[in-house]
Amino acid sequence: MMSVAILSGCNRPGETPTPDAIVTIPFTKHGDLDFVRGTETLSTIEIEIADSDSSRLRGLMQRTSLPENSGMLFIFPVEEEQGFWMGNTQMSLDLIYVSADSSIVSIAKYAQPMALETIPSGAPAQYVVEVPAGYTDSYGIIEGDMIVWRRAGQ
């Protein structure tokens, strides 16, 4: 409470404090990801990769949009049941849960922005791909399809 009082006291009488600036987090391309069925590539997206605890925790929170044909790939150290939530995520997403062998095990379509309920994978997954809502319907991506991804420069 003391710090609040000190910070509040920094404004001159009659001066209106400015609200915190809204920070826009830009998309940073870390690689590419293909959605594949058999020998057919259904679509390709540019990806940001979240492979550290902090980047997985932050995910797409505080973002209002993604560039067309882009998404985020979450990489977990082990394959296990995963659960995501949409708290502080301001756009609707499709969440694609992927096993260690790169096979799509489940898809949660049109996840609602800011929702606090956990969205479970329903099966062990080592990867999760987040794309704008409706992407999986637009490209016919279904359970059993595969992902193939690569980091930029590799």
CYANA upper distance limits for C-alpha pairs under 8 A (distance plus 0.5 A):
  1 MET  CA      5 ALA  CA      6.92
  2 MET  CA      6 ILE  CA      6.74
  3 SER  CA      7 LEU  CA      6.54
  4 VAL  CA      8 SER  CA      6.43
  5 ALA  CA      9 GLY  CA      6.67
  6 ILE  CA     10 CYS  CA      7.40
 11 ASN  CA     15 GLU  CA      6.55
 11 ASN  CA     16 THR  CA      7.95
 11 ASN  CA     17 PRO  CA      7.22
 23 VAL  CA     62 GLN  CA      8.37
 24 THR  CA     62 GLN  CA      7.87
 24 THR  CA     63 ARG  CA      6.94
 24 THR  CA     64 THR  CA      8.43
 25 ILE  CA     62 GLN  CA      7.92
 25 ILE  CA     63 ARG  CA      6.72
 27 PHE  CA     48 GLU  CA      7.66
 27 PHE  CA     66 LEU  CA      7.50
 27 PHE  CA     67 PRO  CA      7.93
 28 THR  CA     47 ILE  CA      8.38
 28 THR  CA     48 GLU  CA      6.41
 29 LYS  CA     46 GLU  CA      6.68
 29 LYS  CA     47 ILE  CA      6.10
 29 LYS  CA     48 GLU  CA      5.72
 29 LYS  CA    152 ALA  CA      8.13
 30 HIS  CA     46 GLU  CA      8.09
 30 HIS  CA     47 ILE  CA      6.32
 30 HIS  CA     48 GLU  CA      5.43
 30 HIS  CA     49 ILE  CA      6.49
 30 HIS  CA    151 ARG  CA      6.22
 30 HIS  CA    152 ALA  CA      5.92
 31 GLY  CA     46 GLU  CA      6.39
 31 GLY  CA     47 ILE  CA      5.78
 31 GLY  CA     48 GLU  CA      7.22
 31 GLY  CA     49 ILE  CA      8.05
 31 GLY  CA    149 TRP  CA      7.76
 31 GLY  CA    150 ARG  CA      6.04
 31 GLY  CA    151 ARG  CA      4.56
 31 GLY  CA    152 ALA  CA      4.73
 31 GLY  CA    153 GLY  CA      8.46
 32 ASP  CA     44 THR  CA      7.41
 32 ASP  CA     45 ILE  CA      6.20
 32 ASP  CA     46 GLU  CA      4.96
 32 ASP  CA     47 ILE  CA      5.93
 32 ASP  CA    149 TRP  CA      6.16
 32 ASP  CA    150 ARG  CA      6.13
 32 ASP  CA    151 ARG  CA      7.10
 32 ASP  CA    152 ALA  CA      7.58
 33 LEU  CA     44 THR  CA      6.10
 33 LEU  CA     45 ILE  CA      5.86
 33 LEU  CA     46 GLU  CA      6.84
 33 LEU  CA     47 ILE  CA      7.10
 33 LEU  CA    147 ILE  CA      7.13
 33 LEU  CA    148 VAL  CA      6.13
 33 LEU  CA    149 TRP  CA      4.61
 33 LEU  CA    150 ARG  CA      7.04
 34 ASP  CA     41 THR  CA      6.95
 34 ASP  CA     42 LEU  CA      7.84
 34 ASP  CA     43 SER  CA      6.31
 34 ASP  CA     44 THR  CA      4.86
 34 ASP  CA     45 ILE  CA      7.02
 34 ASP  CA    147 ILE  CA      6.04
 34 ASP  CA    148 VAL  CA      5.63
 34 ASP  CA    149 TRP  CA      6.69
 35 PHE  CA     41 THR  CA      6.39
 35 PHE  CA     42 LEU  CA      5.92
 35 PHE  CA     43 SER  CA      5.96
 35 PHE  CA     44 THR  CA      6.84
 35 PHE  CA    141 ILE  CA      7.81
 35 PHE  CA    145 ASP  CA      7.41
 35 PHE  CA    146 MET  CA      6.32
 35 PHE  CA    147 ILE  CA      5.25
 35 PHE  CA    148 VAL  CA      7.18
 36 VAL  CA     40 GLU  CA      6.18
 36 VAL  CA     41 THR  CA      4.95
 36 VAL  CA     42 LEU  CA      6.02
 36 VAL  CA     43 SER  CA      7.98
 36 VAL  CA    145 ASP  CA      6.31
 36 VAL  CA    146 MET  CA      5.54
 36 VAL  CA    147 ILE  CA      6.42
 36 VAL  CA    148 VAL  CA      7.80
 37 ARG  CA     41 THR  CA      6.96
 37 ARG  CA     42 LEU  CA      7.40
 37 ARG  CA    144 GLY  CA      8.48
 37 ARG  CA    145 ASP  CA      5.54
 37 ARG  CA    146 MET  CA      6.79
 38 GLY  CA    145 ASP  CA      8.33
 42 LEU  CA    139 TYR  CA      6.87
 42 LEU  CA    140 GLY  CA      8.14
 42 LEU  CA    141 ILE  CA      7.86
 43 SER  CA    139 TYR  CA      7.28
 44 THR  CA     69 ASN  CA      7.65
 45 ILE  CA     69 ASN  CA      5.27
 45 ILE  CA     70 SER  CA      5.28
 45 ILE  CA     71 GLY  CA      7.19
 46 GLU  CA     69 ASN  CA      6.91
 46 GLU  CA     70 SER  CA      5.08
 46 GLU  CA     71 GLY  CA      6.94
 47 ILE  CA     70 SER  CA      6.13
 47 ILE  CA     71 GLY  CA      5.48
 47 ILE  CA     72 MET  CA      5.57
 47 ILE  CA     73 LEU  CA      6.76
 48 GLU  CA     71 GLY  CA      7.02
 48 GLU  CA     72 MET  CA      5.25
 48 GLU  CA     73 LEU  CA      6.69
 49 ILE  CA     72 MET  CA      6.34
 49 ILE  CA     73 LEU  CA      5.40
 49 ILE  CA     74 PHE  CA      6.56
 49 ILE  CA     75 ILE  CA      7.90
 50 ALA  CA     55 SER  CA      5.40
 50 ALA  CA     56 ARG  CA      5.56
 50 ALA  CA     59 GLY  CA      7.37
 50 ALA  CA     72 MET  CA      7.56
 50 ALA  CA     73 LEU  CA      6.54
 50 ALA  CA     74 PHE  CA      5.20
 50 ALA  CA     75 ILE  CA      6.71
 51 ASP  CA     55 SER  CA      6.95
 51 ASP  CA     56 ARG  CA      6.83
 51 ASP  CA     74 PHE  CA      6.49
 51 ASP  CA     75 ILE  CA      5.42
 51 ASP  CA     76 PHE  CA      7.11
 52 SER  CA     56 ARG  CA      6.51
 53 ASP  CA     57 LEU  CA      6.58
 54 SER  CA     58 ARG  CA      6.65
 55 SER  CA     59 GLY  CA      6.34
 56 ARG  CA     74 PHE  CA      6.76
 56 ARG  CA     75 ILE  CA      8.47
 59 GLY  CA     72 MET  CA      8.09
 60 LEU  CA     72 MET  CA      8.18
 60 LEU  CA     89 THR  CA      6.68
 61 MET  CA     86 MET  CA      8.38
 61 MET  CA     87 GLY  CA      7.94
 61 MET  CA     88 ASN  CA      5.59
 61 MET  CA     89 THR  CA      4.83
 61 MET  CA     90 GLN  CA      7.55
 62 GLN  CA     88 ASN  CA      6.28
 62 GLN  CA     89 THR  CA      6.19
 62 GLN  CA     90 GLN  CA      6.83
 63 ARG  CA     89 THR  CA      7.07
 63 ARG  CA     90 GLN  CA      6.64
 63 ARG  CA     91 MET  CA      7.91
 64 THR  CA     89 THR  CA      8.22
 64 THR  CA     90 GLN  CA      5.83
 64 THR  CA     91 MET  CA      6.27
 65 SER  CA     90 GLN  CA      8.46
 65 SER  CA     91 MET  CA      6.97
 66 LEU  CA     70 SER  CA      6.94
 66 LEU  CA     71 GLY  CA      7.53
 66 LEU  CA    132 PRO  CA      7.65
 70 SER  CA    131 VAL  CA      7.20
 71 GLY  CA    129 VAL  CA      7.36
 71 GLY  CA    130 GLU  CA      5.96
 71 GLY  CA    131 VAL  CA      5.12
 71 GLY  CA    132 PRO  CA      7.77
 72 MET  CA    129 VAL  CA      6.12
 72 MET  CA    130 GLU  CA      5.70
 72 MET  CA    131 VAL  CA      7.35
 73 LEU  CA    127 TYR  CA      7.38
 73 LEU  CA    128 VAL  CA      6.35
 73 LEU  CA    129 VAL  CA      5.09
 73 LEU  CA    130 GLU  CA      7.14
 74 PHE  CA    127 TYR  CA      5.96
 74 PHE  CA    128 VAL  CA      5.53
 74 PHE  CA    129 VAL  CA      6.76
 75 ILE  CA    126 GLN  CA      6.77
 75 ILE  CA    127 TYR  CA      5.39
 75 ILE  CA    128 VAL  CA      7.43
 76 PHE  CA    126 GLN  CA      5.72
 76 PHE  CA    127 TYR  CA      6.65
 77 PRO  CA    126 GLN  CA      7.61
 78 VAL  CA    126 GLN  CA      6.31
 79 GLU  CA     99 SER  CA      7.20
 79 GLU  CA    100 ALA  CA      6.47
 79 GLU  CA    124 PRO  CA      6.15
 79 GLU  CA    125 ALA  CA      5.43
 79 GLU  CA    126 GLN  CA      4.61
 79 GLU  CA    127 TYR  CA      8.39
 80 GLU  CA    123 ALA  CA      7.97
 80 GLU  CA    124 PRO  CA      4.68
 80 GLU  CA    125 ALA  CA      5.80
 80 GLU  CA    126 GLN  CA      6.96
 81 GLU  CA    120 PRO  CA      7.83
 81 GLU  CA    121 SER  CA      6.51
 81 GLU  CA    122 GLY  CA      7.18
 81 GLU  CA    123 ALA  CA      6.07
 81 GLU  CA    124 PRO  CA      4.78
 81 GLU  CA    125 ALA  CA      6.39
 82 GLN  CA     97 TYR  CA      8.47
 82 GLN  CA    120 PRO  CA      6.39
 82 GLN  CA    121 SER  CA      5.75
 82 GLN  CA    122 GLY  CA      8.33
 82 GLN  CA    123 ALA  CA      8.35
 82 GLN  CA    124 PRO  CA      7.39
 82 GLN  CA    125 ALA  CA      6.82
 83 GLY  CA    118 THR  CA      6.23
 83 GLY  CA    119 ILE  CA      5.75
 83 GLY  CA    120 PRO  CA      4.71
 83 GLY  CA    121 SER  CA      6.44
 84 PHE  CA    118 THR  CA      5.94
 84 PHE  CA    119 ILE  CA      5.59
 84 PHE  CA    120 PRO  CA      7.04
 85 TRP  CA    115 ALA  CA      7.17
 85 TRP  CA    116 LEU  CA      6.20
 85 TRP  CA    117 GLU  CA      6.38
 85 TRP  CA    118 THR  CA      5.27
 85 TRP  CA    119 ILE  CA      6.36
 86 MET  CA     90 GLN  CA      8.48
 86 MET  CA    111 ALA  CA      7.80
 86 MET  CA    112 GLN  CA      7.38
 86 MET  CA    113 PRO  CA      6.17
 86 MET  CA    114 MET  CA      5.45
 86 MET  CA    115 ALA  CA      5.49
 86 MET  CA    116 LEU  CA      6.48
 86 MET  CA    117 GLU  CA      8.13
 87 GLY  CA    113 PRO  CA      7.67
 87 GLY  CA    114 MET  CA      4.79
 87 GLY  CA    115 ALA  CA      5.96
 87 GLY  CA    116 LEU  CA      5.76
 88 ASN  CA    113 PRO  CA      8.05
 88 ASN  CA    114 MET  CA      5.74
 89 THR  CA    113 PRO  CA      6.00
 89 THR  CA    114 MET  CA      5.90
 90 GLN  CA    113 PRO  CA      5.53
 90 GLN  CA    114 MET  CA      6.64
 91 MET  CA    112 GLN  CA      7.95
 91 MET  CA    113 PRO  CA      5.63
 91 MET  CA    132 PRO  CA      8.11
 92 SER  CA    110 TYR  CA      6.14
 92 SER  CA    111 ALA  CA      5.87
 92 SER  CA    112 GLN  CA      5.65
 92 SER  CA    113 PRO  CA      5.59
 92 SER  CA    132 PRO  CA      6.89
 92 SER  CA    133 ALA  CA      5.74
 93 LEU  CA    109 LYS  CA      7.34
 93 LEU  CA    110 TYR  CA      5.80
 93 LEU  CA    111 ALA  CA      5.68
 93 LEU  CA    112 GLN  CA      7.74
 93 LEU  CA    113 PRO  CA      8.30
 93 LEU  CA    130 GLU  CA      6.82
 93 LEU  CA    131 VAL  CA      6.12
 93 LEU  CA    132 PRO  CA      5.04
 93 LEU  CA    133 ALA  CA      4.52
 93 LEU  CA    134 GLY  CA      8.08
 94 ASP  CA    107 ILE  CA      7.40
 94 ASP  CA    108 ALA  CA      6.13
 94 ASP  CA    109 LYS  CA      4.89
 94 ASP  CA    110 TYR  CA      5.79
 94 ASP  CA    111 ALA  CA      6.58
 94 ASP  CA    130 GLU  CA      6.32
 94 ASP  CA    131 VAL  CA      5.92
 94 ASP  CA    132 PRO  CA      6.47
 94 ASP  CA    133 ALA  CA      5.26
 94 ASP  CA    134 GLY  CA      7.18
 94 ASP  CA    135 TYR  CA      7.47
 94 ASP  CA    136 THR  CA      7.50
 95 LEU  CA    107 ILE  CA      6.16
 95 LEU  CA    108 ALA  CA      5.50
 95 LEU  CA    109 LYS  CA      6.93
 95 LEU  CA    111 ALA  CA      7.90
 95 LEU  CA    128 VAL  CA      7.21
 95 LEU  CA    129 VAL  CA      6.40
 95 LEU  CA    130 GLU  CA      5.32
 95 LEU  CA    131 VAL  CA      7.30
 96 ILE  CA    104 ILE  CA      7.29
 96 ILE  CA    105 VAL  CA      8.36
 96 ILE  CA    106 SER  CA      6.64
 96 ILE  CA    107 ILE  CA      5.04
 96 ILE  CA    108 ALA  CA      6.98
 96 ILE  CA    128 VAL  CA      5.96
 96 ILE  CA    129 VAL  CA      5.46
 96 ILE  CA    130 GLU  CA      6.82
 97 TYR  CA    104 ILE  CA      6.32
 97 TYR  CA    105 VAL  CA      6.22
 97 TYR  CA    106 SER  CA      5.75
 97 TYR  CA    107 ILE  CA      6.60
 97 TYR  CA    121 SER  CA      6.42
 97 TYR  CA    125 ALA  CA      6.37
 97 TYR  CA    126 GLN  CA      8.32
 97 TYR  CA    127 TYR  CA      6.62
 97 TYR  CA    128 VAL  CA      5.13
 97 TYR  CA    129 VAL  CA      7.12
 98 VAL  CA    102 SER  CA      6.15
 98 VAL  CA    103 SER  CA      5.90
 98 VAL  CA    104 ILE  CA      4.81
 98 VAL  CA    105 VAL  CA      5.95
 98 VAL  CA    106 SER  CA      7.75
 98 VAL  CA    125 ALA  CA      5.54
 98 VAL  CA    126 GLN  CA      6.67
 98 VAL  CA    127 TYR  CA      5.44
 98 VAL  CA    128 VAL  CA      6.32
 98 VAL  CA    129 VAL  CA      8.23
 98 VAL  CA    146 MET  CA      8.49
 98 VAL  CA    147 ILE  CA      8.40
 99 SER  CA    103 SER  CA      5.87
 99 SER  CA    104 ILE  CA      6.87
 99 SER  CA    105 VAL  CA      6.85
 99 SER  CA    124 PRO  CA      6.74
 99 SER  CA    125 ALA  CA      4.65
 99 SER  CA    126 GLN  CA      5.77
 99 SER  CA    127 TYR  CA      6.92
100 ALA  CA    125 ALA  CA      6.86
100 ALA  CA    126 GLN  CA      5.64
100 ALA  CA    127 TYR  CA      7.63
102 SER  CA    127 TYR  CA      8.30
102 SER  CA    146 MET  CA      5.95
102 SER  CA    147 ILE  CA      5.93
102 SER  CA    148 VAL  CA      7.62
103 SER  CA    143 GLU  CA      8.15
103 SER  CA    144 GLY  CA      6.15
103 SER  CA    145 ASP  CA      6.36
103 SER  CA    146 MET  CA      4.93
103 SER  CA    147 ILE  CA      7.11
104 ILE  CA    142 ILE  CA      7.82
104 ILE  CA    143 GLU  CA      5.48
104 ILE  CA    144 GLY  CA      5.65
104 ILE  CA    145 ASP  CA      6.02
104 ILE  CA    146 MET  CA      6.24
104 ILE  CA    147 ILE  CA      7.92
105 VAL  CA    121 SER  CA      8.16
105 VAL  CA    122 GLY  CA      8.49
105 VAL  CA    123 ALA  CA      7.01
105 VAL  CA    124 PRO  CA      8.41
105 VAL  CA    125 ALA  CA      7.84
105 VAL  CA    143 GLU  CA      5.90
105 VAL  CA    144 GLY  CA      6.89
106 SER  CA    121 SER  CA      6.70
106 SER  CA    122 GLY  CA      7.54
106 SER  CA    123 ALA  CA      8.02
106 SER  CA    142 ILE  CA      8.45
106 SER  CA    143 GLU  CA      6.09
107 ILE  CA    121 SER  CA      8.31
107 ILE  CA    142 ILE  CA      7.92
107 ILE  CA    143 GLU  CA      7.46
108 ALA  CA    119 ILE  CA      7.90
109 LYS  CA    133 ALA  CA      6.98
109 LYS  CA    134 GLY  CA      7.47
109 LYS  CA    136 THR  CA      8.14
110 TYR  CA    133 ALA  CA      5.29
110 TYR  CA    134 GLY  CA      7.00
111 ALA  CA    115 ALA  CA      8.49
111 ALA  CA    133 ALA  CA      7.71
121 SER  CA    125 ALA  CA      7.55
131 VAL  CA    135 TYR  CA      6.92
134 GLY  CA    138 SER  CA      6.60
135 TYR  CA    139 TYR  CA      6.84
136 THR  CA    140 GLY  CA      6.23
136 THR  CA    141 ILE  CA      5.31
136 THR  CA    142 ILE  CA      7.79
137 ASP  CA    141 ILE  CA      6.99
141 ILE  CA    145 ASP  CA      7.22
150 ARG  CA    154 GLN  CA      7.21
